Amino acid sequence: MEKNALIVKLNELKKKQELIEKAWKSRAGNKELLRFFVEIMPKALEAERCSIFILDPVRENVWLQCGTGLGEKDLSVPKSGSLVGQVVSSGDVLIEQDMQGQVGTHDLVAMQTGFVTRNAMCVPVHGVTAKRVTGAIQILNKNPGLQFTDDDLRKVEKLAFLLQMNIENIFLRQELARVSVQLKKQIDRLESNLGH
């Protein structure tokens, strides 16, 4: 292929890469819907907090999309050694009624945020197309004297099902962002090789 044709093709690739990046940034998921559920779930379950986490498959951690009293990415926990990480890794529900009697990542989070976890329920969010767990919903601190029930679990599992496409979109956009960065590097390398 001659140099002028390569330059035309390169410019087309740059435009596509810019469109991908713009689309990714503008479509941050339906954050308002997620925030709405984070706001109402503690009230519906007589608990203190609700958090929605997204798996980052490259970094092998799980980051906070939104949570009661917290902003996006205010928390990031490892897949191993954390309650949320265990749920994302195993795909199983976890309910811990006595977190204060255990040592773990929740203690580090308590030091960071000042929030002490007494009990927790965490439910995986399964991807629709990815055929894997893409995130998790965590409910913390059932009102004093109460424990998480089977009815609470059914409500959170229903929420996980209803939000699975939304959470998978956020999960997949991470990959889109990485591909966009790699594509930009390749375009830059081609441009420098062409002396463009």
N, CA, C and O of each residue as an XYZ file, in Angstrom:
784
protein
N       0.867     -1.177      0.000
C       0.000      0.000      0.000
C       0.903      1.226      0.000
O       1.879      1.284      0.748
N       0.581      2.190     -0.827
C       1.421      3.389     -0.903
C       1.173      4.315      0.277
O       0.179      4.201      0.994
N       2.117      5.238      0.453
C       2.117      6.096      1.639
C       0.829      6.912      1.762
O       0.277      7.003      2.859
N       0.329      7.513      0.668
C      -0.893      8.333      0.739
C      -2.107      7.501      1.162
O      -2.952      7.966      1.927
N      -2.184      6.274      0.659
C      -3.290      5.393      1.033
C      -3.195      5.016      2.511
O      -4.208      4.938      3.205
N      -1.972      4.784      2.985
C      -1.772      4.490      4.411
C      -2.185      5.668      5.284
O      -2.802      5.484      6.333
N      -1.847      6.863      4.853
C      -2.208      8.057      5.626
C      -3.731      8.205      5.693
O      -4.278      8.532      6.746
N      -4.415      7.963      4.567
C      -5.881      8.038      4.549
C      -6.463      6.991      5.514
O      -7.346      7.291      6.318
N      -5.953      5.773      5.416
C      -6.428      4.693      6.296
C      -6.145      5.015      7.766
O      -6.976      4.758      8.637
N      -4.984      5.572      8.027
C      -4.602      5.959      9.381
C      -5.543      7.026      9.926
O      -5.954      6.958     11.085
N      -5.886      8.005      9.105
C      -6.819      9.057      9.534
C      -8.205      8.478      9.830
O      -8.879      8.912     10.765
N      -8.625      7.494      9.025
C      -9.907      6.829      9.280
C      -9.863      6.106     10.632
O     -10.806      6.183     11.419
N      -8.767      5.413     10.882
C      -8.606      4.717     12.159
C      -8.616      5.693     13.333
O      -9.216      5.407     14.369
N      -7.964      6.826     13.180
C      -7.947      7.830     14.253
C      -9.355      8.318     14.553
O      -9.730      8.462     15.716
N     -10.133      8.571     13.512
C     -11.505      9.042     13.713
C     -12.343      7.985     14.433
O     -13.125      8.303     15.328
N     -12.169      6.722     14.031
C     -12.914      5.643     14.684
C     -12.498      5.511     16.143
O     -13.344      5.336     17.021
N     -11.215      5.592     16.398
C     -10.716      5.488     17.767
C     -11.265      6.628     18.617
O     -11.655      6.408     19.763
N     -11.301      7.837     18.075
C     -11.845      8.984     18.808
C     -13.327      8.802     19.083
O     -13.805      9.159     20.159
N     -14.067      8.244     18.112
C     -15.495      7.980     18.320
C     -15.710      6.942     19.421
O     -16.607      7.082     20.252
N     -14.884      5.909     19.418
C     -14.987      4.883     20.459
C     -14.739      5.505     21.828
O     -15.488      5.260     22.775
N     -13.694      6.303     21.925
C     -13.361      6.934     23.201
C     -14.465      7.879     23.657
O     -14.815      7.909     24.837
N     -15.010      8.647     22.723
C     -16.088      9.588     23.061
C     -17.335      8.836     23.514
O     -17.977      9.213     24.494
N     -17.672      7.767     22.790
C     -18.848      6.967     23.156
C     -18.668      6.352     24.530
O     -19.600      6.335     25.334
N     -17.476      5.849     24.802
C     -17.216      5.234     26.093
C     -17.378      6.245     27.220
O     -17.978      5.942     28.252
N     -16.843      7.443     27.023
C     -16.925      8.467     28.076
C     -18.352      8.965     28.276
O     -18.765      9.235     29.404
N     -19.102      9.086     27.191
C     -20.458      9.635     27.301
C     -21.453      8.622     27.844
O     -22.480      9.004     28.405
N     -21.165      7.345     27.687
C     -22.092      6.300     28.143
C     -21.557      5.652     29.405
O     -21.086      4.515     29.389
N     -21.634      6.374     30.466
C     -21.091      5.885     31.736
C     -22.062      4.959     32.450
O     -21.945      4.731     33.654
N     -23.008      4.433     31.709
C     -23.990      3.553     32.343
C     -25.105      4.399     32.936
O     -25.017      5.627     32.978
N     -26.109      3.755     33.374
C     -27.216      4.461     33.975
C     -26.929      4.646     35.460
O     -27.518      3.986     36.317
N     -26.009      5.560     35.734
C     -25.568      5.773     37.113
C     -26.706      6.239     38.006
O     -26.743      5.902     39.190
N     -27.627      7.004     37.457
C     -28.748      7.480     38.271
C     -29.604      6.314     38.762
O     -30.084      6.325     39.895
N     -29.793      5.318     37.915
C     -30.551      4.136     38.329
C     -29.821      3.406     39.453
O     -30.436      3.008     40.442
N     -28.519      3.234     39.300
C     -27.737      2.562     40.342
C     -27.782      3.352     41.644
O     -27.950      2.774     42.717
N     -27.632      4.672     41.554
C     -27.696      5.515     42.765
C     -29.062      5.414     43.443
O     -29.158      5.407     44.670
N     -30.119      5.336     42.624
C     -31.469      5.206     43.162
C     -31.584      3.936     44.003
O     -32.109      3.972     45.116
N     -31.096      2.822     43.476
C     -31.171      1.572     44.225
C     -30.283      1.597     45.461
O     -30.646      1.042     46.497
N     -29.134      2.230     45.361
C     -28.249      2.353     46.528
C     -28.936      3.174     47.624
O     -28.708      2.958     48.814
N     -29.760      4.097     47.208
C     -30.482      4.933     48.176
C     -31.657      4.194     48.817
O     -31.884      4.321     50.020
N     -32.405      3.424     48.025
C     -33.620      2.815     48.582
C     -33.395      1.447     49.227
O     -34.157      1.062     50.113
N     -32.377      0.710     48.809
C     -32.197     -0.642     49.344
C     -31.949     -0.674     50.859
O     -32.503     -1.543     51.533
N     -31.150      0.224     51.416
C     -30.999      0.181     52.881
C     -32.338      0.359     53.608
O     -32.592     -0.290     54.623
N     -33.182      1.237     53.084
C     -34.488      1.448     53.708
C     -35.358      0.201     53.568
O     -36.034     -0.205     54.513
N     -35.334     -0.398     52.383
C     -36.164     -1.584     52.129
C     -35.719     -2.787     52.948
O     -36.530     -3.658     53.266
N     -34.433     -2.840     53.291
C     -33.896     -3.996     54.014
C     -33.574     -3.706     55.475
O     -33.021     -4.555     56.173
N     -33.920     -2.508     55.934
C     -33.615     -2.097     57.307
C     -32.120     -2.262     57.603
O     -31.722     -2.891     58.583
N     -31.314     -1.672     56.722
C     -29.858     -1.751     56.846
C     -29.272     -0.346     56.716
O     -29.986      0.615     56.426
N     -27.965     -0.244     56.936
C     -27.317      1.060     56.867
C     -26.825      1.434     55.478
O     -26.949      2.587     55.067
N     -26.268      0.467     54.747
C     -25.621      0.809     53.481
C     -25.856     -0.237     52.403
O     -26.110     -1.412     52.667
N     -25.757      0.254     51.178
C     -25.796     -0.600     49.995
C     -24.675     -0.129     49.073
O     -24.464      1.073     48.912
N     -23.967     -1.063     48.478
C     -22.885     -0.733     47.558
C     -22.961     -1.639     46.339
O     -23.322     -2.811     46.436
N     -22.615     -1.074     45.194
C     -22.557     -1.839     43.950
C     -21.118     -1.807     43.465
O     -20.539     -0.742     43.254
N     -20.551     -3.002     43.293
C     -19.157     -3.153     42.899
C     -19.052     -3.744     41.493
O     -19.910     -4.513     41.060
N     -17.983     -3.367     40.792
C     -17.705     -3.856     39.443
C     -16.354     -4.562     39.446
O     -15.394     -4.073     40.042
N     -16.282     -5.696     38.790
C     -15.025     -6.435     38.666
C     -14.122     -5.767     37.640
O     -14.571     -5.419     36.548
N     -12.862     -5.589     37.982
C     -11.836     -5.183     37.020
C     -11.005     -6.436     36.754
O     -10.156     -6.802     37.567
N     -11.246     -7.098     35.617
C     -10.609     -8.390     35.378
C      -9.109     -8.309     35.138
O      -8.412     -9.311     35.293
N      -8.603     -7.159     34.769
C      -7.167     -7.019     34.517
C      -6.413     -6.819     35.823
O      -5.394     -7.469     36.057
N      -6.900     -5.936     36.669
C      -6.224     -5.629     37.933
C      -6.546     -6.641     39.027
O      -5.952     -6.611     40.105
N      -7.496     -7.545     38.743
C      -7.892     -8.559     39.720
C      -8.393     -7.941     41.023
O      -8.103     -8.426     42.117
N      -9.158     -6.849     40.871
C      -9.785     -6.272     42.047
C     -11.229     -5.915     41.710
O     -11.678     -6.087     40.577
N     -11.934     -5.424     42.698
C     -13.323     -5.043     42.553
C     -13.443     -3.606     43.057
O     -13.023     -3.297     44.172
N     -14.017     -2.730     42.230
C     -14.093     -1.315     42.608
C     -15.550     -0.890     42.780
O     -16.466     -1.470     42.198
N     -15.725      0.135     43.593
C     -17.050      0.640     43.917
C     -17.580      1.518     42.797
O     -16.964      2.525     42.449
N     -18.733      1.136     42.226
C     -19.408      1.985     41.245
C     -20.192      3.065     41.976
O     -20.103      4.244     41.631
N     -20.953      2.670     42.975
C     -21.654      3.641     43.816
C     -22.025      2.963     45.122
O     -22.196      1.746     45.181
N     -22.145      3.765     46.161
C     -22.472      3.224     47.471
C     -22.978      4.306     48.395
O     -22.723      5.490     48.176
N     -23.691      3.905     49.419
C     -24.215      4.837     50.400
C     -23.056      5.617     51.026
O     -22.170      5.028     51.646
N     -23.066      6.917     50.867
C     -22.048      7.765     51.469
C     -20.701      7.737     50.771
O     -19.740      8.317     51.275
N     -20.607      7.078     49.624
C     -19.338      6.966     48.909
C     -19.533      7.265     47.425
O     -20.626      7.097     46.884
N     -18.466      7.707     46.781
C     -18.511      7.990     45.359
C     -17.839      6.903     44.542
O     -17.223      5.981     45.077
N     -17.974      7.036     43.244
C     -17.387      6.075     42.319
C     -15.889      5.926     42.560
O     -15.157      6.913     42.641
N     -15.454      4.696     42.671
C     -14.055      4.303     42.851
C     -13.441      4.799     44.159
O     -12.218      4.825     44.297
N     -14.286      5.196     45.126
C     -13.762      5.554     46.449
C     -13.164      4.336     47.138
O     -12.287      4.470     47.993
N     -13.637      3.147     46.768
C     -13.124      1.911     47.345
C     -12.732      0.939     46.243
O     -13.389      0.847     45.206
N     -11.672      0.236     46.487
C     -11.241     -0.847     45.616
C     -10.717     -1.942     46.546
O      -9.871     -1.691     47.405
N     -11.234     -3.159     46.361
C     -10.820     -4.259     47.234
C     -10.308     -5.411     46.379
O     -10.735     -5.579     45.236
N      -9.396     -6.203     46.930
C      -8.849     -7.328     46.166
C      -9.879     -8.447     45.990
O     -10.814     -8.581     46.780
N      -9.687     -9.244     44.938
C     -10.558    -10.405     44.744
C     -10.320    -11.456     45.814
O     -11.228    -12.210     46.162
N      -9.112    -11.506     46.332
C      -8.848    -12.477     47.390
C      -8.771    -11.744     48.726
O      -8.143    -10.691     48.826
N      -9.397    -12.293     49.727
C      -9.321    -11.723     51.063
C     -10.421    -10.741     51.412
O     -10.463    -10.238     52.535
N     -11.313    -10.457     50.475
C     -12.425     -9.555     50.794
C     -13.742    -10.289     50.545
O     -13.808    -11.192     49.711
N     -14.769     -9.903     51.259
C     -16.080    -10.520     51.107
C     -16.591    -10.353     49.677
O     -17.046    -11.314     49.056
N     -16.512     -9.122     49.161
C     -16.973     -8.851     47.801
C     -16.140     -9.654     46.802
O     -16.682    -10.232     45.860
N     -14.838     -9.688     47.007
C     -13.961    -10.442     46.122
C     -14.294    -11.926     46.103
O     -14.271    -12.561     45.049
N     -14.605    -12.477     47.276
C     -14.983    -13.896     47.356
C     -16.253    -14.158     46.557
O     -16.359    -15.170     45.864
N     -17.214    -13.247     46.652
C     -18.480    -13.412     45.940
C     -18.251    -13.332     44.431
O     -18.796    -14.129     43.668
N     -17.445    -12.369     44.013
C     -17.159    -12.222     42.590
C     -16.379    -13.434     42.071
O     -16.632    -13.901     40.960
N     -15.447    -13.939     42.855
C     -14.644    -15.097     42.434
C     -15.455    -16.389     42.384
O     -15.315    -17.182     41.453
N     -16.298    -16.592     43.385
C     -17.022    -17.863     43.486
C     -18.378    -17.850     42.782
O     -18.860    -18.890     42.333
N     -18.991    -16.667     42.688
C     -20.343    -16.585     42.149
C     -21.403    -16.991     43.151
O     -22.573    -17.147     42.801
N     -20.991    -17.162     44.404
C     -21.911    -17.571     45.462
C     -22.274    -16.394     46.362
O     -21.487    -15.464     46.542
N     -23.466    -16.451     46.916
C     -23.924    -15.473     47.900
C     -23.162    -15.695     49.204
O     -22.891    -16.834     49.586
N     -22.821    -14.606     49.881
C     -22.218    -14.712     51.211
C     -23.000    -13.828     52.175
O     -23.298    -12.670     51.884
N     -23.321    -14.398     53.315
C     -23.945    -13.643     54.402
C     -23.105    -13.880     55.636
O     -22.902    -15.018     56.059
N     -22.621    -12.797     56.206
C     -21.818    -12.872     57.426
C     -22.560    -12.074     58.498
O     -22.738    -10.863     58.368
N     -22.988    -12.756     59.550
C     -23.774    -12.090     60.590
C     -22.898    -11.448     61.658
O     -23.383    -10.614     62.423
N     -21.599    -11.822     61.730
C     -20.713    -11.267     62.766
C     -19.363    -10.884     62.158
O     -18.386    -11.622     62.285
N     -19.317     -9.730     61.500
C     -18.068     -9.268     60.870
C     -17.087     -8.729     61.900
O     -15.877     -8.765     61.674
N     -17.581     -8.233     63.018
C     -16.685     -7.675     64.029
C     -15.822     -8.752     64.674
O     -14.758     -8.457     65.220
N     -16.279     -9.998     64.610
C     -15.521    -11.102     65.174
C     -14.500    -11.680     64.200
O     -13.846    -12.677     64.507
N     -14.361    -11.062     63.031
C     -13.437    -11.546     62.013
C     -12.441    -10.454     61.639
O     -12.732     -9.262     61.739
N     -11.276    -10.885     61.214
C     -10.264     -9.942     60.710
C     -10.250    -10.056     59.199
O     -10.253    -11.160     58.655
N     -10.235     -8.911     58.514
C     -10.226     -8.964     57.051
C     -10.143     -7.591     56.425
O      -9.869     -6.596     57.096
N     -10.383     -7.556     55.126
C     -10.326     -6.311     54.360
C     -11.297     -5.279     54.906
O     -11.039     -4.078     54.817
N     -12.419     -5.734     55.473
C     -13.400     -4.793     56.022
C     -12.789     -3.924     57.133
O     -13.230     -2.797     57.358
N     -11.770     -4.459     57.825
C     -11.093     -3.666     58.856
C     -10.282     -2.522     58.222
O     -10.250     -1.412     58.753
N      -9.639     -2.800     57.100
C      -8.895     -1.749     56.378
C      -9.851     -0.691     55.836
O      -9.564      0.505     55.889
N     -10.984     -1.142     55.319
C     -11.995     -0.208     54.814
C     -12.518      0.653     55.965
O     -12.757      1.848     55.786
N     -12.695      0.061     57.133
C     -13.154      0.821     58.305
C     -12.149      1.911     58.663
O     -12.536      3.020     59.034
N     -10.856      1.595     58.552
C      -9.833      2.606     58.843
C      -9.876      3.728     57.796
O      -9.664      4.894     58.128
N     -10.146      3.378     56.547
C     -10.217      4.363     55.470
C     -11.442      5.259     55.588
O     -11.351      6.476     55.429
N     -12.587      4.648     55.868
C     -13.856      5.369     55.790
C     -14.458      5.738     57.140
O     -15.315      6.618     57.220
N     -14.015      5.068     58.200
C     -14.621      5.298     59.510
C     -15.895      4.497     59.716
O     -16.528      4.609     60.766
N     -16.282      3.694     58.738
C     -17.505      2.895     58.823
C     -17.171      1.487     59.284
O     -16.368      0.801     58.651
N     -17.779      1.049     60.382
C     -17.525     -0.282     60.940
C     -18.637     -1.228     60.493
O     -19.822     -0.940     60.661
N     -18.235     -2.350     59.926
C     -19.185     -3.346     59.447
C     -19.470     -4.364     60.540
O     -18.564     -5.015     61.058
N     -20.751     -4.486     60.878
C     -21.177     -5.485     61.866
C     -21.602     -6.775     61.176
O     -21.216     -7.868     61.589
N     -22.402     -6.637     60.122
C     -22.822     -7.804     59.353
C     -22.985     -7.397     57.891
O     -23.114     -6.215     57.572
N     -22.975     -8.394     57.013
C     -22.984     -8.090     55.581
C     -23.657     -9.205     54.790
O     -23.594    -10.382     55.145
N     -24.299     -8.790     53.710
C     -24.837     -9.723     52.732
C     -24.311     -9.273     51.378
O     -24.398     -8.093     51.038
N     -23.770    -10.200     50.607
C     -23.206     -9.850     49.309
C     -23.698    -10.857     48.272
O     -23.613    -12.070     48.464
N     -24.216    -10.316     47.162
C     -24.821    -11.131     46.111
C     -24.091    -10.857     44.800
O     -23.865     -9.698     44.454
N     -23.717    -11.911     44.063
C     -23.041    -11.694     42.784
C     -24.007    -11.163     41.720
O     -25.209    -11.427     41.760
N     -23.456    -10.418     40.779
C     -24.212     -9.986     39.604
C     -23.585    -10.711     38.423
O     -22.421    -10.493     38.088
N     -24.372    -11.574     37.800
C     -23.890    -12.382     36.684
C     -24.073    -11.622     35.377
O     -25.077    -10.938     35.181
N     -23.097    -11.748     34.490
C     -23.202    -11.132     33.179
C     -24.217    -11.868     32.319
O     -24.464    -13.060     32.500
N     -24.788    -11.143     31.394
C     -25.748    -11.741     30.472
C     -25.002    -12.367     29.298
O     -25.286    -13.499     28.907
N     -24.057    -11.632     28.744
C     -23.297    -12.125     27.589
C     -21.908    -12.606     27.979
O     -21.349    -13.475     27.310
N     -21.346    -12.063     29.041
C     -19.982    -12.417     29.439
C     -19.919    -13.795     30.092
O     -18.831    -14.358     30.217
N     -21.065    -14.357     30.515
C     -21.116    -15.667     31.150
C     -20.144    -15.782     32.320
O     -19.482    -16.802     32.511
N     -20.082    -14.711     33.088
C     -19.246    -14.704     34.290
C     -19.794    -13.661     35.243
O     -20.664    -12.873     34.869
N     -19.302    -13.646     36.454
C     -19.713    -12.626     37.420
C     -19.024    -11.320     37.028
O     -17.811    -11.287     36.821
N     -19.801    -10.258     36.930
C     -19.260     -8.955     36.525
C     -19.251     -7.943     37.657
O     -18.638     -6.882     37.541
N     -19.928     -8.265     38.750
C     -19.983     -7.342     39.876
C     -20.695     -7.975     41.060
O     -20.956     -9.178     41.087
N     -21.001     -7.131     42.038
C     -21.681     -7.620     43.242
C     -22.439     -6.475     43.911
O     -22.089     -5.303     43.772
N     -23.473     -6.847     44.630
C     -24.234     -5.893     45.436
C     -24.038     -6.303     46.892
O     -24.231     -7.461     47.263
N     -23.653     -5.332     47.697
C     -23.387     -5.616     49.108
C     -24.287     -4.743     49.987
O     -24.415     -3.538     49.769
N     -24.898     -5.371     50.967
C     -25.723     -4.673     51.950
C     -25.024     -4.814     53.296
O     -24.633     -5.914     53.686
N     -24.867     -3.698     54.005
C     -24.135     -3.711     55.272
C     -25.014     -3.273     56.440
O     -25.864     -2.391     56.315
N     -24.782     -3.911     57.559
C     -25.329     -3.545     58.865
C     -26.847     -3.490     58.919
O     -27.464     -2.425     58.896
N     -27.420     -4.680     58.993
C     -28.845     -4.778     59.279
C     -29.068     -4.046     60.602
O     -28.204     -4.084     61.479
N     -30.199     -3.389     60.754
C     -30.452     -2.613     61.973
C     -30.121     -3.430     63.218
O     -30.304     -4.647     63.227
N     -29.629     -2.761     64.279
C     -29.207     -3.471     65.498
C     -30.269     -4.453     65.984
O     -31.463     -4.156     66.027
N     -29.783     -5.625     66.344
C     -30.671     -6.665     66.847
C     -31.290     -7.526     65.762
O     -31.943     -8.525     66.060
N     -31.089     -7.145     64.492
C     -31.668     -7.909     63.389
C     -30.563     -8.610     62.597
O     -29.408     -8.184     62.604
N     -30.937     -9.682     61.921
C     -30.020    -10.389     61.038
C     -30.621    -10.449     59.639
O     -31.833    -10.318     59.465
N     -29.761    -10.647     58.647
C     -30.249    -10.777     57.277
C     -31.066    -12.052     57.154
O     -30.712    -13.091     57.712
N     -32.172    -11.958     56.410
C     -33.119    -13.069     56.279
C     -33.144    -13.590     54.845
O     -32.557    -12.994     53.942
N     -33.834    -14.708     54.656
C     -34.033    -15.251     53.308
C     -34.813    -14.269     52.439
O     -34.569    -14.173     51.236
N     -35.754    -13.535     53.048
C     -36.515    -12.531     52.300
C     -35.591    -11.403     51.827
O     -35.719    -10.934     50.696
N     -34.670    -10.970     52.679
C     -33.684     -9.956     52.273
C     -32.872    -10.462     51.081
O     -32.644     -9.739     50.111
N     -32.449    -11.700     51.175
C     -31.639    -12.296     50.109
C     -32.414    -12.323     48.792
O     -31.864    -11.979     47.746
N     -33.676    -12.723     48.832
C     -34.492    -12.750     47.608
C     -34.593    -11.359     46.980
O     -34.539    -11.224     45.758
N     -34.738    -10.331     47.808
C     -34.840     -8.958     47.282
C     -33.538     -8.527     46.603
O     -33.568     -7.923     45.531
N     -32.410     -8.831     47.215
C     -31.125     -8.419     46.640
C     -30.809     -9.249     45.393
O     -30.247     -8.726     44.431
N     -31.163    -10.526     45.401
C     -30.965    -11.347     44.196
C     -31.829    -10.832     43.044
O     -31.394    -10.843     41.893
N     -33.029    -10.389     43.339
C     -33.895     -9.821     42.297
C     -33.278     -8.536     41.754
O     -33.282     -8.305     40.545
N     -32.754     -7.706     42.641
C     -32.089     -6.479     42.214
C     -30.880     -6.804     41.334
O     -30.664     -6.157     40.309
N     -30.099     -7.801     41.732
C     -28.926     -8.204     40.942
C     -29.361     -8.636     39.543
O     -28.707     -8.301     38.555
N     -30.450     -9.370     39.461
C     -30.957     -9.800     38.159
C     -31.398     -8.597     37.324
O     -31.092     -8.517     36.134
N     -32.113     -7.669     37.945
C     -32.613     -6.502     37.217
C     -31.488     -5.578     36.742
O     -31.615     -4.915     35.712
N     -30.400     -5.540     37.491
C     -29.294     -4.637     37.143
C     -28.180     -5.303     36.339
O     -27.205     -4.644     35.977
N     -28.314     -6.606     36.054
C     -27.186     -7.310     35.451
C     -26.746     -6.732     34.114
O     -25.542     -6.681     33.862
N     -27.637     -6.299     33.256
C     -27.228     -5.745     31.965
C     -26.498     -4.414     32.157
O     -25.499     -4.138     31.492
N     -27.012     -3.600     33.071
C     -26.383     -2.314     33.357
C     -24.968     -2.497     33.891
O     -24.041     -1.811     33.460
N     -24.808     -3.414     34.822
C     -23.498     -3.656     35.423
C     -22.557     -4.314     34.417
O     -21.362     -4.019     34.399
N     -23.088     -5.199     33.586
C     -22.245     -5.803     32.552
C     -21.758     -4.747     31.564
O     -20.619     -4.813     31.103
N     -22.596     -3.787     31.240
C     -22.163     -2.703     30.342
C     -20.973     -1.951     30.926
O     -20.030     -1.624     30.206
N     -21.013     -1.677     32.218
C     -19.887     -0.995     32.873
C     -18.654     -1.892     32.829
O     -17.551     -1.428     32.538
N     -18.843     -3.172     33.116
C     -17.757     -4.151     33.066
C     -17.120     -4.183     31.672
O     -15.896     -4.149     31.544
N     -17.956     -4.248     30.629
C     -17.439     -4.336     29.262
C     -16.791     -3.028     28.798
O     -15.861     -3.053     27.991
N     -17.271     -1.893     29.298
C     -16.662     -0.603     28.912
C     -15.225     -0.497     29.404
O     -14.422      0.221     28.809
N     -14.890     -1.202     30.482
C     -13.495     -1.228     30.929
C     -12.609     -1.797     29.824
O     -11.530     -1.275     29.543
N     -13.083     -2.875     29.206
C     -12.332     -3.501     28.124
C     -12.284     -2.573     26.912
O     -11.247     -2.458     26.259
N     -13.388     -1.920     26.614
C     -13.423     -0.967     25.500
C     -12.415      0.153     25.712
O     -11.740      0.573     24.772
N     -12.313      0.631     26.930
C     -11.352      1.696     27.232
C      -9.923      1.208     27.016
O      -9.093      1.929     26.463
N      -9.641     -0.012     27.451
C      -8.286     -0.563     27.259
C      -7.971     -0.733     25.776
O      -6.869     -0.411     25.332
N      -8.937     -1.238     25.012
C      -8.737     -1.420     23.572
C      -8.510     -0.067     22.908
O      -7.662      0.060     22.025
N      -9.261      0.935     23.329
C      -9.107      2.275     22.765
C      -7.708      2.831     23.021
O      -7.109      3.435     22.131
N      -7.190      2.633     24.221
C      -5.840      3.101     24.556
C      -4.802      2.365     23.711
O      -3.866      2.979     23.198
N      -4.966      1.063     23.569
C      -4.028      0.283     22.756
C      -4.079      0.715     21.293
O      -3.044      0.834     20.637
N      -5.286      0.947     20.787
C      -5.443      1.391     19.407
C      -4.775      2.741     19.194
O      -4.119      2.960     18.175
N      -4.939      3.642     20.148
C      -4.312      4.959     20.027
C      -2.787      4.831     19.987
O      -2.132      5.525     19.210
N      -2.221      3.957     20.809
C      -0.770      3.748     20.801
C      -0.307      3.214     19.447
O       0.720      3.645     18.923
N      -1.060      2.284     18.888
C      -0.692      1.729     17.588
C      -0.793      2.778     16.487
O       0.059      2.832     15.600
N      -1.826      3.608     16.539
C      -1.977      4.685     15.557
C      -0.814      5.660     15.671
O      -0.239      6.068     14.662
N      -0.465      6.036     16.903
C       0.663      6.955     17.110
C       1.957      6.368     16.555
O       2.759      7.072     15.943
N       2.148      5.078     16.777
C       3.359      4.396     16.283
C       3.382      4.391     14.749
O       4.424      4.634     14.142
N       2.235      4.116     14.130
C       2.144      4.136     12.663
C       2.431      5.540     12.118
O       3.141      5.707     11.127
N       1.860      6.545     12.796
C       2.086      7.922     12.350
C       3.572      8.285     12.408
O       4.101      8.910     11.489
N       4.232      7.891     13.487
C       5.661      8.233     13.587
C       6.480      7.474     12.546
O       7.472      7.996     12.038
N       6.072      6.244     12.226
C       6.783      5.476     11.197
C       6.584      6.071      9.796
O       7.466      5.985      8.941
N       5.413      6.672      9.581
C       5.136      7.294      8.286
C       5.676      8.709      8.198
O       5.675      9.321      7.129
N       6.133      9.220      9.319
C       6.611     10.608      9.338
C       5.482     11.597      9.155
O       5.674     12.677      8.595
N       4.319     11.232      9.622
C       3.092     12.046      9.461
C       2.937     13.010     10.604
O       1.971     13.772     10.642
